[in-house]
Amino acid sequence: MTERLPLFIITGFLGSGKTTLLQQLLRKPSTGTTGVVVNEFGEVGLDHRLLVHAKEHLELVEGGCICCARRQDIGEAIHDLVRRAQREGGNPLARAVIETTGLADPSPVVSALGRDPWMRAHVRLGRVICVLDAVNGLASIAAHGEALRQLAVADTVVVTKMDMGRAAEWGDLVSAVRSVTPDARILDAHAPDFDLEQVFAAEDGVTPLHGSGFRAEDTTHAANWTSFVMHRDGALDWPAFTLWLSALLHAHGSRIVRVKGLLRTTTSPAPLVIHGVQHVVHPPRHLRPEDDDGQPGYLVFITNGIGRREIEESLDRFLDRVRHPGARIIGTAAVVARERAKA
Ligand SMILES: Nc1nc2c(ncn2[C@@H]2O[C@H](COP(=O)(O)OP(=O)(O)OP(=O)(O)O)[C@@H](O)[C@H]2O)c(=O)[nH]1
């Protein structure tokens, strides 16, 4: 019998840094070939476009979480990944990684591994890695049951964003993690001795789900989670857009929990990759020209209790105001002030 493929699950709340961690792994040739399954909550994925290093070993499951709508699809995606690698021979996978949506409960995937005979024969569980954002993580755990479950199921917690000014104290993060999952490894992604190979080392006999007390069947989401895509043809007025987004997330970051997408703007020929996480707007990055397929700009929103129309109207109103002759600076400042005042 061939050796079973170790499967790693990367979980963690919306925007915590899962794709970033996976990108780091894929860019490190010494770690071997990784097969990747990306699961996106929204109807339009972004993460798979940023994982260019894994193009030939990548499966995308979008439009729902693996713990509910897309449970079956994940099994099929892993199946396809393994079959493809076997067909290609020569270059067998060192591991498979599933990046779950930021709202998913990973425990159903773990239990599916044990139930499905094909999976049992070909795949074994490596680790369940929860990415915890040092800026938003404590608030996410306090406010969202999904974030708590993800932590509870993990055997390894990778803390990201310790490099940011608004990061929580390390001691507070460790206490929060320990109170949910007392024996998990806790690693700082920015520590000088942080070792990706150690994170993704495939040891036998890891038994996650230890501290959780959750059953796979318990999976539920707060009813209010919504995802929608805002399409934007043409080039956006970039200075105005960033002001609007900062003001919007400042005022409504607890309800507009995640914004990500690609935008064409007035200031750059290459599309910009946009990331907003709760109240934080991360610095945008240029998409590499070779990854640009020319499609119009779009933003994916994942929200809790606020709808597409309100957000779209707010942007249109804002852009209208700044376009008004002579009102650019004063108008923009006034709109920002008003949005902030609503907070
Ligand atoms: N400064 C800083 N930024 C980070 C770090 N990790 C991730 N980010 C930024 O956080 C934003 C979101 O990161 P992603 O890796 O897309 O997060 P994700 O968990 O995959 O997001 P979802 O798939 O939407 O749940 C991006 O702008 C990243 O560049 C970190 O350690 N430090």
The ligand as an ORCA input file, in Angstrom:
! r2SCAN-3c Opt
* xyz 0 1
  N       1.200     43.210      8.659
  C       0.783     41.963      8.458
  N      -0.199     41.719      7.587
  C      -0.591     40.440      7.415
  C      -0.010     39.359      8.121
  N      -0.630     38.216      7.739
  C      -1.559     38.579      6.828
  N      -1.551     39.912      6.625
  C      -2.419     40.723      5.738
  O      -3.771     40.489      6.134
  C      -4.625     40.573      5.001
  C      -5.492     39.312      4.942
  O      -4.610     38.205      4.780
  P      -5.071     36.843      4.097
  O      -3.893     35.936      4.110
  O      -5.758     37.106      2.813
  O      -6.151     36.362      5.157
  P      -7.130     35.076      5.046
  O      -7.210     34.493      6.415
  O      -6.667     34.169      3.966
  O      -8.476     35.778      4.630
  P      -9.893     35.054      4.276
  O      -9.596     34.027      3.229
  O     -10.768     36.136      3.771
  O     -10.419     34.478      5.530
  C      -3.697     40.740      3.789
  O      -3.630     42.124      3.457
  C      -2.353     40.263      4.291
  O      -1.262     40.873      3.621
  C       1.035     39.650      9.070
  O       1.574     38.776      9.764
  N       1.388     40.961      9.185
*
